[in-house]
Amino acid sequence: MTTIEQSYAHRLYSRLAILAVGLFVVATNAFVIAGLLPSIASTLGVQAADVSYSISYYAIVVAVAAPAISILFTRMSRTIFMATGMALVAVGTLIAALAPSLPVFTVGRLVAALGGAALVPAATAAAASLAPAARRGRAIAFVAVGFTAASAFGAPLGTALAAVGGWREPLLGLAGLAAIVAVAIALFVRRVPVGEPVSVRRRFSILADPRILLTLGAVLLLVCGFNAVYIFSSTVTAPVTGGSPSLLAFLLLVFGVAGIAGNVVAGRLTDRFGNRRVAGFFLALQLLSLALVPLFATSLAGTAVLFAVWGASANAATLPIQHRLIEIDPATSGIALSWYSTAMYAGIALAPPLGAAAVRIGGGELVPEFAAAAVVLALVVFQLGALARNGVGPRRPRDTNRENLATHAH
């Protein structure tokens, strides 16, 4: 590599690193609330289930705002757009961190959600446009590491910090980091190409394909089941942690690290065996791990093993499902994957009501069973989608383009 090429690669990955940290902040801001629920509820004088609904509101805003923002602001400078989104994350998180009551806390979460809805799709698209074609997949995978690192390290670290100094400190730290990233984007992530706008009609037209619609339904159910347990993880694991934030942080760390391994393995298995079999296998494995959680409720070692299996299978299952959306129609895969994001956040929005209902009916031990039921439905719906035929046009040939898969991997 020449000196010029080395300089170009350094500039490219420096900018990508800033975007990766931005995604890390957004994802950690979403995930960390799960470990902070009891202490937030105690401080604000409400029930943990009441605080959990702020996660639903957050997810609903992202699910609705992300596509709307992408339509309304297609011509705005990507630098200004992303920096503004990151600034909203900082302001919203600061409001939540200083909130004296649950309504104010929720308002802060909604402001941060608007920022996340603006930043995440734009950062992914920016990574693709900043890199040359030969490095595009690796560039977006590099930025996407921010999301994976959030569940593996960000949420457990925030939970551990809360055990020492209270729940406000992690959120204040995230607000400060978001402000720094906003300034870094404005100064260093410049001259990002603006893509061609996609009409509203074209965005909705692909939903007429039952294969895409059923696959998105599987995404919603899978994410709902996973998040019901993750959000209520403090309640689910209370018999073994005794309410200790440090032990909960350890279990969340096990979950996150296993999730990284699951992502790596799933990519290779999908290339070799196809998305239908791999998705079916990991959905079934997640179902088994969730069903067994109540049986090991008083064993830290047993719970840790199940959290590892659950983390690996839950994260691994998302990749072949995304691969399926790309395979159905490569020409519209970008639009299909934007709907994947909407379905994912809709699933997150449904998770708190599902988990709260389980707690109300039978306590924390019933949450994994309710989640397992959602995963069963996800498995059935995904297989129906794999068997369905396109009712709106001819079936396109199979595409196993690795760059597309790497580009949109979770």
C-alpha positions as a printed NumPy array, in Angstrom:
array([[  0.   ,   0.   ,   0.   ],
       [  1.397,   3.398,  -1.01 ],
       [  1.675,   6.371,   1.319],
       [ -1.309,   8.017,  -0.397],
       [ -3.409,   4.863,  -0.006],
       [ -2.426,   4.579,   3.652],
       [ -3.407,   8.215,   4.237],
       [ -6.768,   7.671,   2.526],
       [ -7.494,   4.518,   4.537],
       [ -6.571,   6.328,   7.759],
       [ -8.965,   9.21 ,   6.991],
       [-11.716,   6.816,   6.   ],
       [-11.539,   4.659,   9.109],
       [-11.154,   7.687,  11.362],
       [-14.501,   8.97 ,  10.093],
       [-16.056,   5.518,  10.289],
       [-14.84 ,   5.207,  13.878],
       [-16.7  ,   8.413,  14.785],
       [-19.893,   6.996,  13.27 ],
       [-19.355,   3.686,  15.069],
       [-19.086,   5.483,  18.404],
       [-22.291,   7.341,  17.54 ],
       [-24.138,   4.058,  16.973],
       [-22.629,   2.705,  20.186],
       [-24.083,   5.659,  22.127],
       [-27.532,   5.288,  20.542],
       [-27.701,   1.533,  21.113],
       [-26.296,   1.701,  24.645],
       [-28.835,   4.409,  25.445],
       [-31.57 ,   1.974,  24.419],
       [-30.141,  -1.193,  26.017],
       [-28.888,   0.225,  29.319],
       [-32.385,   1.042,  30.601],
       [-33.009,  -2.688,  31.089],
       [-30.408,  -2.899,  33.838],
       [-31.46 ,   0.406,  35.419],
       [-35.213,  -0.236,  35.679],
       [-35.355,  -0.997,  39.433],
       [-33.25 ,   1.975,  40.509],
       [-35.015,   4.413,  38.139],
       [-38.396,   3.224,  39.399],
       [-37.305,   3.577,  43.018],
       [-35.987,   7.116,  42.546],
       [-39.016,   8.324,  40.598],
       [-41.508,   6.608,  42.913],
       [-43.111,   4.347,  40.296],
       [-43.172,   0.671,  39.355],
       [-40.464,  -0.87 ,  37.156],
       [-43.158,  -1.825,  34.643],
       [-44.122,   1.864,  34.374],
       [-40.55 ,   2.791,  33.478],
       [-40.392,  -0.061,  30.959],
       [-43.135,   1.587,  28.905],
       [-40.736,   4.438,  28.153],
       [-38.836,   1.843,  26.113],
       [-42.013,   1.205,  24.103],
       [-42.477,   4.923,  23.469],
       [-38.814,   5.219,  22.469],
       [-39.137,   2.343,  19.997],
       [-42.416,   3.604,  18.53 ],
       [-40.876,   7.012,  17.842],
       [-37.878,   5.432,  16.107],
       [-40.069,   3.023,  14.086],
       [-42.306,   5.844,  12.845],
       [-39.795,   8.673,  12.618],
       [-36.949,   6.851,  10.843],
       [-38.762,   6.323,   7.515],
       [-40.549,   9.691,   7.77 ],
       [-37.295,  11.547,   8.37 ],
       [-35.608,   9.701,   5.502],
       [-38.371,  10.93 ,   3.167],
       [-38.578,  14.527,   4.423],
       [-34.871,  15.331,   4.662],
       [-33.367,  13.525,   1.682],
       [-31.588,  16.647,   0.39 ],
       [-30.166,  17.945,   3.68 ],
       [-26.397,  17.79 ,   4.155],
       [-25.621,  14.421,   5.718],
       [-23.06 ,  16.061,   8.011],
       [-25.606,  18.513,   9.426],
       [-28.251,  15.8  ,   9.527],
       [-26.131,  13.338,  11.53 ],
       [-24.65 ,  15.989,  13.826],
       [-28.157,  17.277,  14.606],
       [-29.372,  13.753,  15.302],
       [-26.475,  13.144,  17.679],
       [-27.117,  16.478,  19.406],
       [-30.752,  15.469,  19.98 ],
       [-29.53 ,  12.225,  21.54 ],
       [-27.318,  14.258,  23.887],
       [-30.104,  16.681,  24.869],
       [-32.713,  13.94 ,  25.321],
       [-30.408,  11.77 ,  27.402],
       [-29.465,  14.754,  29.574],
       [-33.149,  15.515,  30.19 ],
       [-33.776,  11.884,  31.167],
       [-30.722,  11.814,  33.436],
       [-31.87 ,  14.896,  35.357],
       [-35.583,  14.043,  35.331],
       [-37.412,  14.553,  38.648],
       [-40.428,  12.522,  37.505],
       [-41.432,   9.768,  35.083],
       [-43.176,  12.125,  32.586],
       [-40.042,  14.271,  32.28 ],
       [-37.908,  11.123,  31.985],
       [-40.168,   9.895,  29.174],
       [-39.949,  13.237,  27.344],
       [-36.172,  12.997,  27.438],
       [-36.314,   9.475,  26.046],
       [-38.553,  10.624,  23.178],
       [-36.188,  13.481,  22.26 ],
       [-33.287,  10.998,  22.226],
       [-35.379,   8.635,  20.086],
       [-35.834,  11.331,  17.435],
       [-32.073,  11.781,  17.347],
       [-31.488,   8.048,  17.024],
       [-34.067,   7.797,  14.237],
       [-32.127,  10.429,  12.302],
       [-28.62 ,   9.167,  13.02 ],
       [-28.696,   5.386,  12.621],
       [-29.924,   5.028,   8.994],
       [-27.894,   8.047,   7.898],
       [-24.695,   6.719,   9.508],
       [-25.127,   3.335,   7.828],
       [-25.717,   4.977,   4.445],
       [-22.777,   7.342,   5.004],
       [-20.449,   4.424,   5.682],
       [-21.452,   2.917,   2.335],
       [-21.023,   6.143,   0.385],
       [-17.719,   7.199,   1.949],
       [-15.938,   3.942,   1.118],
       [-14.953,   2.727,  -2.362],
       [-17.02 ,  -0.151,  -3.756],
       [-14.334,  -2.708,  -2.919],
       [-14.451,  -1.736,   0.781],
       [-18.127,  -0.88 ,   1.148],
       [-19.187,  -4.021,   2.982],
       [-16.285,  -3.826,   5.41 ],
       [-16.949,  -0.118,   6.026],
       [-20.56 ,  -0.663,   7.047],
       [-19.664,  -3.737,   9.097],
       [-17.075,  -1.554,  10.868],
       [-19.707,   1.041,  11.776],
       [-22.22 ,  -1.659,  12.784],
       [-19.775,  -2.872,  15.444],
       [-21.091,   0.045,  17.517],
       [-24.437,  -1.719,  17.887],
       [-22.914,  -5.069,  18.768],
       [-20.539,  -3.51 ,  21.29 ],
       [-23.468,  -1.749,  22.964],
       [-25.181,  -4.978,  23.99 ],
       [-21.886,  -6.7  ,  24.786],
       [-20.192,  -3.944,  26.788],
       [-22.192,  -0.701,  26.916],
       [-25.278,  -1.976,  28.751],
       [-23.361,  -4.146,  31.271],
       [-20.922,  -1.281,  31.97 ],
       [-23.79 ,   1.145,  32.512],
       [-25.466,  -1.306,  34.886],
       [-22.22 ,  -1.754,  36.824],
       [-21.695,   2.017,  37.074],
       [-25.24 ,   2.419,  38.353],
       [-24.439,  -0.03 ,  41.142],
       [-21.727,   2.363,  42.34 ],
       [-23.11 ,   5.838,  41.722],
       [-26.788,   5.477,  40.809],
       [-28.669,   5.336,  37.518],
       [-28.207,   8.998,  36.601],
       [-24.415,   8.722,  36.184],
       [-24.441,   6.313,  33.197],
       [-26.999,   8.491,  31.398],
       [-24.989,  11.645,  32.11 ],
       [-21.929,   9.917,  30.706],
       [-23.833,   8.918,  27.557],
       [-25.127,  12.478,  27.145],
       [-21.584,  13.844,  27.355],
       [-20.252,  11.275,  24.889],
       [-23.121,  12.048,  22.484],
       [-22.26 ,  15.762,  22.596],
       [-18.602,  15.01 ,  21.802],
       [-19.591,  12.764,  18.872],
       [-21.953,  15.457,  17.528],
       [-19.066,  17.939,  17.413],
       [-16.733,  15.314,  15.891],
       [-19.235,  14.562,  13.113],
       [-19.637,  18.256,  12.324],
       [-15.866,  18.773,  12.139],
       [-14.552,  15.568,  10.568],
       [-17.33 ,  13.623,   8.778],
       [-17.798,  15.992,   5.875],
       [-18.638,  15.802,   2.168],
       [-20.873,  12.765,   2.541],
       [-22.723,  12.079,  -0.753],
       [-26.517,  12.434,  -0.686],
       [-28.336,   9.487,  -2.262],
       [-31.277,   9.558,  -4.643],
       [-34.677,   9.888,  -2.897],
       [-37.08 ,   6.93 ,  -2.882],
       [-40.783,   7.663,  -3.312],
       [-43.318,   6.797,  -0.621],
       [-45.207,   4.626,  -3.109],
       [-42.097,   2.571,  -3.867],
       [-41.354,   2.111,  -0.176],
       [-44.798,   0.638,   0.47 ],
       [-45.191,  -1.342,  -2.752],
       [-42.798,  -4.118,  -1.686],
       [-45.077,  -4.968,   1.254],
       [-47.495,  -6.484,  -1.274],
       [-45.068,  -9.399,  -1.538],
       [-46.2  , -11.967,   1.089],
       [-42.661, -13.327,   1.365],
       [-41.387,  -9.961,   2.569],
       [-44.405,  -9.269,   4.764],
       [-44.182, -12.645,   6.543],
       [-40.433, -12.319,   7.013],
       [-40.922,  -8.894,   8.579],
       [-43.6  , -10.414,  10.828],
       [-41.038, -12.968,  12.004],
       [-38.641, -10.107,  12.794],
       [-41.265,  -8.342,  14.908],
       [-42.058, -11.499,  16.919],
       [-38.406, -12.479,  17.371],
       [-37.377,  -9.031,  18.608],
       [-40.442,  -8.786,  20.856],
       [-39.626, -12.098,  22.549],
       [-35.938, -11.309,  22.964],
       [-36.528,  -7.838,  24.396],
       [-39.269,  -8.944,  26.786],
       [-36.637, -10.965,  28.649],
       [-33.811,  -8.452,  28.187],
       [-35.857,  -5.481,  29.432],
       [-37.111,  -7.427,  32.458],
       [-33.8  ,  -9.185,  33.015],
       [-33.486,  -7.737,  36.535],
       [-36.846,  -9.302,  37.47 ],
       [-36.182, -12.565,  35.634],
       [-32.81 , -13.075,  37.326],
       [-33.772, -11.742,  40.778],
       [-33.809, -15.249,  42.375],
       [-30.178, -15.821,  41.414],
       [-28.791, -12.255,  41.636],
       [-30.678, -11.259,  44.777],
       [-31.151,  -7.855,  43.146],
       [-27.389,  -7.281,  42.821],
       [-26.641,  -4.906,  39.883],
       [-23.11 ,  -6.327,  39.657],
       [-24.351,  -9.89 ,  39.119],
       [-26.911,  -8.651,  36.599],
       [-24.152,  -6.764,  34.765],
       [-22.148, -10.003,  34.642],
       [-25.076, -11.914,  33.098],
       [-25.681,  -9.151,  30.539],
       [-21.985,  -9.218,  29.666],
       [-22.192, -12.991,  29.107],
       [-25.223, -12.422,  26.89 ],
       [-23.493,  -9.702,  24.852],
       [-20.174, -11.483,  24.307],
       [-22.014, -14.64 ,  23.247],
       [-24.071, -12.49 ,  20.881],
       [-20.922, -11.327,  19.092],
       [-19.846, -14.941,  18.633],
       [-23.327, -15.832,  17.39 ],
       [-23.171, -13.135,  14.724],
       [-19.83 , -14.386,  13.434],
       [-20.917, -18.022,  13.301],
       [-24.299, -17.245,  11.733],
       [-22.743, -15.486,   8.757],
       [-20.608, -18.47 ,   7.852],
       [-23.398, -20.985,   8.428],
       [-25.841, -18.972,   6.312],
       [-23.393, -18.886,   3.401],
       [-22.995, -22.659,   3.652],
       [-26.474, -23.958,   4.532],
       [-28.863, -21.182,   3.471],
       [-30.952, -18.748,   5.484],
       [-34.01 , -20.963,   6.034],
       [-32.229, -23.785,   7.828],
       [-29.905, -21.51 ,   9.812],
       [-32.702, -19.202,  10.949],
       [-34.821, -22.207,  11.921],
       [-31.973, -23.727,  13.913],
       [-31.162, -20.587,  15.9  ],
       [-34.817, -19.754,  16.532],
       [-35.31 , -23.274,  17.915],
       [-32.157, -22.94 ,  20.033],
       [-33.368, -19.626,  21.445],
       [-36.731, -21.215,  22.208],
       [-35.033, -24.004,  24.145],
       [-32.813, -21.653,  26.152],
       [-35.738, -19.416,  27.138],
       [-37.879, -22.379,  28.156],
       [-35.119, -23.621,  30.478],
       [-34.423, -20.302,  32.255],
       [-37.019, -20.847,  35.047],
       [-35.575, -24.31 ,  35.767],
       [-32.17 , -22.791,  36.632],
       [-33.572, -19.734,  38.441],
       [-31.43 , -20.3  ,  41.552],
       [-28.193, -21.37 ,  39.83 ],
       [-25.82 , -18.586,  38.757],
       [-23.718, -20.977,  36.648],
       [-26.797, -22.479,  34.991],
       [-28.317, -19.063,  34.325],
       [-25.02 , -17.817,  32.868],
       [-24.855, -20.786,  30.485],
       [-28.444, -20.204,  29.373],
       [-27.763, -16.467,  28.909],
       [-24.787, -17.395,  26.716],
       [-26.887, -19.75 ,  24.573],
       [-29.738, -17.249,  24.477],
       [-27.417, -14.372,  23.517],
       [-25.704, -16.351,  20.765],
       [-28.946, -17.689,  19.277],
       [-30.928, -14.429,  19.562],
       [-28.249, -12.432,  17.741],
       [-27.46 , -15.194,  15.259],
       [-31.1  , -15.557,  14.196],
       [-31.286, -11.981,  12.911],
       [-28.598, -12.414,  10.256],
       [-30.202, -15.19 ,   8.152],
       [-33.511, -13.3  ,   8.348],
       [-31.819, -10.225,   6.88 ],
       [-30.185, -12.49 ,   4.313],
       [-33.657, -13.751,   3.408],
       [-34.887, -10.196,   2.777],
       [-31.923,  -9.577,   0.469],
       [-32.433, -12.884,  -1.335],
       [-36.142, -12.343,  -2.067],
       [-35.466,  -9.389,  -4.359],
       [-31.917,  -7.974,  -4.461],
       [-33.117,  -4.964,  -6.474],
       [-35.298,  -3.749,  -3.595],
       [-33.25 ,  -5.14 ,  -0.71 ],
       [-32.348,  -1.683,   0.567],
       [-36.011,  -0.755,   0.938],
       [-36.838,  -4.145,   2.47 ],
       [-34.109,  -3.695,   5.04 ],
       [-35.406,  -0.245,   5.949],
       [-38.688,  -2.   ,   6.774],
       [-36.64 ,  -4.498,   8.771],
       [-35.589,  -1.616,  11.023],
       [-39.227,  -0.553,  11.436],
       [-40.314,  -4.12 ,  12.263],
       [-37.452,  -4.438,  14.749],
       [-38.428,  -1.308,  16.657],
       [-42.105,  -2.29 ,  16.544],
       [-41.063,  -5.539,  18.236],
       [-39.145,  -3.578,  20.869],
       [-42.253,  -1.45 ,  21.469],
       [-44.392,  -4.549,  22.081],
       [-41.88 ,  -6.172,  24.441],
       [-42.611,  -4.13 ,  27.612],
       [-46.382,  -4.836,  27.524],
       [-45.638,  -8.536,  26.968],
       [-43.135,  -8.671,  29.825],
       [-45.33 ,  -6.608,  32.145],
       [-48.289,  -8.919,  31.481],
       [-46.149, -11.954,  32.314],
       [-44.952, -10.378,  35.578],
       [-48.48 ,  -9.389,  36.529],
       [-49.833, -12.903,  35.893],
       [-47.073, -15.114,  37.246],
       [-44.005, -13.098,  38.233],
       [-40.564, -12.924,  36.656],
       [-40.314, -16.655,  35.973],
       [-43.197, -16.395,  33.486],
       [-41.465, -13.752,  31.315],
       [-39.189, -16.261,  29.495],
       [-42.208, -18.503,  28.837],
       [-44.163, -15.646,  27.258],
       [-41.06 , -14.761,  25.241],
       [-40.7  , -18.383,  24.137],
       [-44.278, -18.286,  22.826],
       [-43.371, -15.239,  20.713],
       [-40.32 , -17.068,  19.357],
       [-42.489, -20.083,  18.43 ],
       [-44.718, -17.763,  16.414],
       [-41.641, -16.165,  14.822],
       [-40.403, -19.605,  13.742],
       [-43.784, -20.513,  12.231],
       [-44.204, -17.182,  10.446],
       [-40.645, -17.28 ,   9.065],
       [-41.148, -20.782,   7.642],
       [-44.455, -19.708,   6.085],
       [-42.629, -16.785,   4.501],
       [-39.995, -19.154,   3.129],
       [-42.739, -21.286,   1.552],
       [-44.794, -18.37 ,   0.212],
       [-44.726, -17.296,  -3.4  ],
       [-44.601, -13.763,  -4.713],
       [-48.045, -12.608,  -5.715],
       [-46.956,  -9.371,  -7.369],
       [-44.445, -10.405,  -9.986],
       [-41.891, -12.996, -11.176],
       [-39.485, -14.432,  -8.678],
       [-35.976, -13.047,  -9.025],
       [-32.929, -15.314,  -9.013],
       [-31.198, -16.132,  -5.76 ],
       [-28.528, -13.636,  -4.754],
       [-25.935, -14.573,  -2.182],
       [-23.85 , -11.45 ,  -2.624],
       [-21.58 , -11.315,   0.416],
       [-21.174,  -7.55 ,   0.221],
       [-24.919,  -7.02 ,   0.566],
       [-25.041,  -9.412,   3.509],
       [-22.098,  -7.806,   5.267],
       [-23.559,  -4.387,   4.562],
       [-26.78 ,  -5.081,   6.422],
       [-25.637,  -7.508,   9.108],
       [-26.743,  -6.592,  12.621]])
